[in-house]
Amino acid sequence: MTASRSEGMDEIDRIVLGILASNPRMPYSDISSLLEERGYEMSSEGIRYRVQNLFDTTSTFFMIDPKEHDWLVLRTALTVVDEPDAKERAIETLRDDPFWFISSGFGSFDIYAVAIAPTTNEIDDLLNDLRGIDLIADVEYFIETHRTVDINKYLPILDSV
């Protein structure tokens, strides 16, 4: 049985995600065989159950490569004003803007938000909109021009199975 939401992902879930990241069309029976090679016995039905739970508890999305497309990727680091609930209120405000990824936590800034736009003029408009939000005290940003991704450092994949 798979780990519950409160327990998080286990090693089998990570391996399954790594395999699917490498080959999303791999049959569950083949995934079962790869798991067996690593010492985990699980039926195709067990794999299907885990995959369904992973879909229910994770986010899937595709990130455009700025070198391959004409769209620009804007990444922002936002600092909010020192007021009660400012971070939460700023996030609610950002949900009305075209930022497709918004996160918050602890660190040297309060909110991280990502948007895409077809032109630098539209990027300028987005940045000016951010600067016009009373709850936001500071806007740091960069326009992504290159990305290096190593899925092996994120999830175990076929080569490590």
Secondary structure, 3 states (H helix, E strand, C coil): CCCCCCCCCCHHHHHHHHHHHHCCCCCHHHHHHHHHHCCCCCCHHHHHHHHHHHHHHCCCCCCCCCCCCCCEEEEEEEEECCCCCHHHHHHHHHCCCCEEEEEECCCCCCEEEEEEECCHHHHHHHHHHHHCCCCEEEEEEEEECCCCCCHHHCCCCHHHC
